[in-house]
């Protein structure tokens, strides 16, 4: 079983400002599927709806050994947060250009947790600068 799933594109596409840890509500077949491996963060984002935070677009493949109770792979999943954290996120999202992006999913004890980040999308020139810095660091390490 893999312990941590990371959203590697989030660091490239977004400037991550503030991070939050949230529990995630999963069904039994989803838990078994996550433990077996194969979570995909592509197109995943979080949305505030009526005082709750929902995670949309997270792909958890169907579990092969599940019966008729199998889950929908891209269903909306409820995130479990304290009210103060939700209000803090809401204040952050009211700023122009910020969004909630899942960055990691991991096991803590017997529960699955999702790390969310308030993020601002990077412009193309910012991505190029970050890529140039990364190549310089790589060349320095090789020397």
N, C-alpha and C positions, 0 to 999 in steps of 0.2 A: 504494500500500500504506500502510495506517495503521501507525504505529510503536508506539502504546501503546493498550491497551484498559484502561479503568478500571471498577471496580465502585463506581459512585456511591452505590448504596444502602447500602454498607457503612459509610460515614461517617455516614449518617443513622440507621441501625438499631443501630450498635455503637459503643462507646468503644474505639478501637484503642490497645492498650498497647505491644506490642513487634512489630517487623517482621523478617521473614526473607526472603532471596532464595533461590529454589530453581529448579533446572532442571526441565524437564518432558519426559517421554518421549512423543513423538508419532509417528504413522505418516506415510507420505508423503502420503497424501490429506489428512490433517489439516493438515500444514504448508502445502500449497497452498491449502487452504480458509482458514486463518488469514491467509495473505498476501493473499488476495482480499478478506478483511474479513468480519466478522459473528460475533464471539465474544460469548456471552451469559452473564453471571455469575449470573443469577437462580437461586436454589436451590443454588448451588455452595458446597461446604465441603470441608475437608480432614479426614482421619481417620487416626489412627495404628493400623496393623494389623501386628502381629508385627515390630516394629522398623523398619517402612517407613512412609512417609507417602503416602497415596493421595488424589487429588483427585476428588471425586464431584460430579456434577450440572452440570459445566461443559458448556455447549452449544457445539459446533463443528459448523456445518452440513455436510452431505455435499457433496463436491466434484462438480460436474456432469460434468466431463470424465474422472472416474476410471472405471475399468473395474469388473469384478466385485470388485476389491480395496477398494471403498469402506468407510469406517469407520462405526461406530455413533455417532450424534451425542452421546449422553450417557453414553458408556462411562466406566469408572473409569480414571484415568490415574496412573501412578507419578510421584512427585516425587523429584528427586535432591538429597539433602542430605547433609552430613557427619554422622557419628554424634554428635558433640558438640551440633550444632544440634538433632538429633532428641531427644536427652536433655533439652536445655533446654526444648523444646516440651512434652515429656512432663511435666516438673516443673510447667510452667505450666498444663497441662490438668488436672492433679490438683487444682488449686485450684477451688473451687466456682464455677460459672457462667462459666467461660472456654471459648472455642471457637476453632477455627482457620478464618479466613475469607480467601479470596483477594481481594486489593485491586487488583492490576494484573497485566497480562500484556504483555510487551514483548520486543523483539528486542535482544540484546546480542551484537554481533559476528554470528556466523551461527547462534547458538543462541537459542531462546525461553526466557524466564525468567518465573517467576510470583512475585509478591511476596505473601507470607502475613503475616497479622497475628494475634497473640493478641488476642482481643477479648472484651469483656463487653457483653451486651445492655443497651441503654438502656431505662429506664422511660419511660412516657408523659409524665410531667412533665418529664423531661430533654429529650425531643424538643421539647416545647413551648417550653422555655426556649431551646434552641438556635435554634429557628425565630424566636423573638422577637428574639434577638440579631442574627440574620441580617437581619431586616427593618430594625432600627435602623441597622446598618452600611450597608445599601443606601440608606436615606434620607439618612444623613450624606454619602455619596458624591455623591448627586444635588444637594446644596446647594452 
